[in-house]
């Protein structure tokens, strides 16, 4: 019987079979087998064993048999799988045995064991032991690579249900409650609010304001809620600056009235209904926003038909209108004039007549 002299030359260990869905524990192994001085051809039974030392030591995992393996020009290629626990730590060496296919004799060990290089160890990286403690990756703090996600520091990622710090920036649109935001910020839905079935999409705390950047005149406009109502204001201060106070040009009071500073135009400054007895029946002070009591407007009856109406602010540069509620021949306002007064800011003198004689009449007074 012809005696075979066999030599093994182990080539490189190829890449792992990685898939997007999962990573297997198998890896591809190639080698070259000589029969004497010539490359072996035909079918052979090969056996692979894994050890933790180049000589002696302990076998790691089970033996892997590859019977009836075809060799062409001495080259063979096969897949080895020693299991996931085979590459937990330390060096690993593979021992290769061979016999002609179908022979009953034992496998013959070929030369020294060959060291397995780093590629199969990727089946289980040295840091993967820590990942055993991560339940569905919820505890990624134990993974050493958690400090960098996609090359970006983990501190630059926003966390849900966590008080993040820093600025959140995007060059696209952002939507909350909207799957297709069509503006830089789109808000949709939220908890029901009031019996009118409004949905609360944005909640701003009291004493907070919504503001715009400065226009070409340097004015920044804002809308803010605070004690006293909803304020519409202007300012030259930038965001974060408290150097100048706001100019409140309009205010919706807590009871729903509209108030406007005296020097601003557009809203009524005062309305008052005065009875024939010189009593304020109804009133509204558009500067303070008051509509209760006499609205800081006092009335004095001087002589027959002459009534003094005293205002808490100047009306000399405002517009005003007086009309009576009386009917009859020649009933109405004879004259009305505004005069400065030391005790009050302004006094409007109203003189009314009825049927040709001076007489106290009920009247309405409007100041714009």
C-alpha positions in Angstrom: 0.0 0.0 0.0 1.3 3.4 -1.0 2.4 5.5 2.0 1.3 9.1 1.9 3.4 11.8 3.3 1.0 14.7 4.1 1.9 18.3 5.1 -0.6 21.0 6.0 -0.1 24.7 5.3 -2.8 26.7 6.9 -3.6 29.8 5.0 -5.5 32.9 6.3 -8.6 32.8 8.3 -11.4 34.5 6.4 -14.0 36.9 7.5 -16.9 35.9 9.6 -20.3 35.4 8.0 -22.1 38.5 9.2 -25.7 39.2 8.4 -27.7 42.3 9.1 -30.3 40.3 11.0 -27.8 38.4 13.3 -24.3 37.2 13.7 -23.4 33.5 13.5 -20.7 31.7 15.4 -19.3 30.0 12.3 -16.3 31.1 10.4 -14.7 30.1 7.1 -11.3 28.2 7.3 -9.0 27.6 4.3 -5.9 25.4 4.1 -3.5 23.6 1.7 -2.7 20.0 2.0 0.3 18.2 0.3 0.5 14.5 -0.5 4.3 14.1 -0.3 5.7 17.0 -2.3 2.6 17.4 -4.5 -0.7 19.1 -3.8 -3.3 16.6 -2.7 -6.3 15.9 -4.9 -9.5 14.0 -4.2 -11.6 13.5 -1.1 -10.3 13.3 2.5 -11.8 13.1 6.0 -10.6 16.1 8.1 -11.1 16.6 11.8 -10.6 19.9 13.6 -10.1 20.3 17.4 -9.7 23.6 19.3 -7.2 23.9 22.2 -6.2 26.7 24.6 -2.5 26.0 24.2 -0.1 25.3 21.3 0.9 22.0 23.0 -0.9 20.1 25.7 -3.6 22.2 27.3 -7.3 21.5 27.2 -9.6 21.0 24.3 -12.2 23.8 23.9 -15.6 22.8 22.6 -16.4 19.7 20.6 -14.5 18.2 17.7 -15.6 19.2 14.2 -15.6 16.5 11.6 -15.6 17.3 7.9 -15.7 13.9 6.1 -15.6 13.5 2.3 -14.0 17.0 1.9 -12.9 17.7 -1.7 -9.4 19.0 -2.3 -8.4 20.5 -5.6 -4.7 21.2 -6.1 -4.3 20.8 -2.4 -6.7 23.6 -1.4 -9.6 23.0 0.8 -12.2 25.4 2.3 -14.7 24.6 5.0 -16.8 26.2 7.7 -16.0 25.7 11.4 -18.3 26.3 14.3 -17.0 25.6 17.8 -19.9 27.5 19.4 -20.2 31.0 21.0 -18.4 30.0 24.2 -15.2 28.9 22.4 -13.9 32.4 22.0 -14.6 34.1 25.3 -11.0 34.9 26.2 -7.4 33.8 25.7 -5.5 32.3 22.7 -7.0 29.5 20.7 -5.2 26.9 18.5 -6.7 24.5 16.0 -5.4 20.9 15.6 -6.0 19.3 12.2 -6.2 15.6 11.6 -6.6 13.8 8.2 -7.2 10.4 6.7 -8.2 9.3 3.2 -11.9 9.3 2.7 -13.7 6.1 3.8 -10.7 4.5 5.5 -11.3 2.8 8.9 -8.0 3.9 10.3 -7.7 6.8 12.7 -7.1 10.4 11.8 -3.4 11.4 11.6 -2.5 14.7 13.3 -0.8 17.1 10.8 2.0 19.0 12.3 1.8 21.6 15.0 -1.4 23.3 16.0 -2.2 26.6 14.2 -3.2 29.7 16.2 -6.6 31.2 15.4 -6.1 34.8 14.7 -8.4 37.7 15.8 -11.2 37.4 13.2 -13.1 34.5 14.7 -12.9 36.2 18.1 -15.3 38.8 16.6 -17.9 36.1 17.3 -17.7 37.5 20.8 -15.7 40.6 21.4 -13.8 41.2 24.7 -16.3 43.9 25.6 -19.4 41.8 24.8 -19.4 40.2 28.3 -20.7 43.5 29.6 -23.6 43.4 27.1 -24.9 40.3 28.9 -26.1 42.7 31.6 -28.0 44.8 29.1 -31.6 43.8 28.9 -32.8 44.6 25.4 -30.1 47.3 25.4 -32.0 49.3 28.0 -29.0 49.3 30.2 -26.4 50.4 27.6 -24.4 52.1 30.3 -22.6 48.8 30.8 -21.5 48.7 27.2 -18.1 50.3 26.8 -19.0 51.5 23.3 -22.1 53.4 24.6 -20.0 56.5 25.0 -20.0 57.0 21.2 -23.1 56.3 19.0 -22.4 56.4 15.3 -19.2 58.5 15.9 -21.2 61.1 17.9 -20.8 61.4 21.6 -23.7 60.0 23.6 -24.0 63.3 25.4 -25.1 64.9 22.2 -28.2 62.7 21.9 -31.6 63.7 23.4 -33.2 61.3 25.8 -36.9 60.8 26.2 -38.5 61.5 29.6 -35.3 63.1 30.8 -34.3 66.8 31.4 -31.9 67.2 28.5 -29.5 70.2 28.4 -28.2 72.2 25.5 -29.8 73.3 22.2 -31.9 71.1 19.9 -31.2 72.1 16.3 -32.7 71.0 13.0 -32.5 72.3 9.5 -35.9 70.8 8.6 -39.4 70.9 10.0 -40.4 69.6 13.5 -43.8 68.3 14.3 -45.4 67.4 17.6 -48.6 65.4 17.2 -48.1 65.7 13.4 -46.7 63.1 11.1 -46.1 65.5 8.3 -45.0 69.0 9.6 -45.3 71.6 6.9 -43.7 74.5 8.9 -40.6 74.8 11.0 -42.8 74.0 14.0 -46.1 72.2 13.7 -48.3 71.5 16.8 -51.3 69.3 16.6 -53.7 67.9 19.1 -53.2 67.7 22.8 -55.5 67.3 25.9 -59.0 68.8 25.6 -59.3 72.3 27.0 -62.5 74.0 28.0 -66.0 72.8 27.1 -65.5 74.2 23.6 -63.3 71.2 22.9 -60.1 73.2 22.2 -57.0 71.1 22.2 -54.1 72.4 24.3 -51.1 72.1 21.9 -48.8 74.5 23.7 -48.4 75.3 27.4 -46.5 78.5 28.4 -46.1 79.2 32.1 -47.3 82.4 33.7 -44.9 85.4 33.3 -43.6 84.0 30.0 -43.8 85.6 26.6 -43.7 84.8 22.9 -41.3 87.2 21.1 -40.0 88.1 17.7 -36.6 89.3 16.6 -36.1 93.0 16.0 -37.5 94.5 12.8 -35.8 97.2 10.7 -36.7 99.8 13.3 -35.1 97.9 16.1 -38.4 97.0 17.8 -39.1 93.5 19.1 -42.7 92.7 19.7 -44.0 90.3 22.2 -47.1 88.8 23.7 -46.9 87.7 27.3 -49.2 86.7 30.2 -48.6 88.0 33.7 -50.6 89.3 36.6 -53.1 91.7 35.2 -53.8 90.0 32.0 -52.4 89.4 28.5 -49.9 92.1 27.5 -49.0 93.2 23.9 -45.7 95.0 24.1 -42.6 96.4 22.3 -39.0 96.6 23.5 -35.5 97.3 22.1 -34.0 94.8 24.5 -32.7 91.6 23.0 -33.6 88.2 24.4 -31.8 87.7 27.7 -31.4 91.4 28.3 -33.3 93.3 31.1 -31.8 96.8 30.4 -35.1 98.4 29.3 -38.7 98.0 30.4 -41.4 96.9 27.8 -43.8 99.3 26.3 -47.2 97.7 26.8 -49.3 99.1 24.0 -52.4 97.0 24.7 -53.6 94.8 27.5 -56.5 92.4 27.9 -57.4 92.5 31.6 -58.2 89.5 33.8 -61.9 90.3 33.4 -61.7 90.5 29.6 -61.6 94.3 29.2 -59.2 96.1 26.9 -56.8 98.7 28.3 -54.4 101.0 26.4 -52.0 103.6 27.6 -53.3 107.2 27.3 -50.7 108.2 24.8 -51.5 105.3 22.4 -54.3 105.5 19.9 -56.9 103.0 18.7 -58.9 102.1 21.8 -61.4 104.2 23.7 -59.9 105.9 26.7 -63.1 106.4 28.7 -66.9 105.9 28.5 -69.3 107.1 31.2 -73.1 107.3 31.5 -74.2 110.1 34.0 -77.7 110.4 35.4 -79.7 113.6 35.7 -78.9 113.4 39.4 -75.1 113.5 38.7 -74.4 109.8 39.5 -72.1 107.6 37.4 -74.5 104.9 36.2 -72.0 102.9 34.0 -68.4 103.5 33.1 -65.2 102.2 31.6 -61.7 103.5 32.1 -59.7 102.4 29.1 -56.4 103.4 30.5 -56.5 101.4 33.7 -58.9 98.8 32.3 -61.4 99.4 35.2 -65.1 99.0 34.7 -66.2 98.8 38.3 -67.5 101.6 40.7 -67.1 105.0 39.1 -63.8 103.9 37.3 -62.0 106.8 39.0 -64.2 109.3 37.2 -66.0 111.7 39.6 -69.0 114.0 38.9 -70.0 117.3 40.5 -73.2 119.3 39.8 -72.3 123.0 40.1 -75.3 125.0 39.1 -78.4 124.4 37.1 -77.4 122.5 34.0 -73.7 122.7 34.7 -71.8 119.4 35.5 -68.1 118.9 36.2 -66.7 115.5 35.0 -63.3 114.9 36.5 -60.8 112.4 34.9 -57.8 110.8 36.5 -55.7 111.5 33.3 -55.3 114.3 30.8 -57.8 114.5 28.0 -56.9 117.9 26.7 -55.2 116.3 23.7 -57.8 113.6 23.2 -61.1 113.4 21.3 -64.4 113.5 23.2 -68.1 113.4 22.5 -71.1 114.2 24.7 -74.7 113.2 23.9 -77.9 113.5 26.0 -80.6 111.0 26.6 -83.3 113.6 27.1 -86.0 114.3 24.5 -88.2 117.4 24.0 -88.0 120.8 22.5 -84.5 122.2 22.3 -83.2 119.5 24.7 -79.6 118.7 24.5 -76.0 119.8 25.2 -75.6 123.6 25.2 -71.9 123.5 25.4 -69.0 121.3 26.6 -65.4 122.3 27.2 -62.3 120.8 28.7 -60.3 122.9 31.2 -57.2 122.1 33.2 -57.7 121.8 36.9 -55.2 121.7 39.8 -57.0 119.1 41.9 -57.6 116.7 39.0 -55.8 116.0 35.7 -58.7 117.2 33.5 -62.2 118.6 34.0 -64.9 118.5 31.4 -67.6 121.1 31.9 -70.9 120.1 30.4 -73.8 122.5 30.3 -77.2 121.0 29.3 -80.6 122.7 28.7 -84.1 121.6 28.2 -86.9 123.6 26.6 -84.8 126.7 26.6 -83.6 126.7 30.2 -80.6 125.2 31.8 -81.4 121.9 33.4 -79.6 118.8 34.6 -80.0 116.1 32.0 -78.7 112.5 31.7 -75.9 112.2 29.2 -73.2 109.9 27.8 -69.5 110.9 27.5 -66.9 109.3 25.3 -63.2 110.0 25.2 -60.9 108.6 22.5 
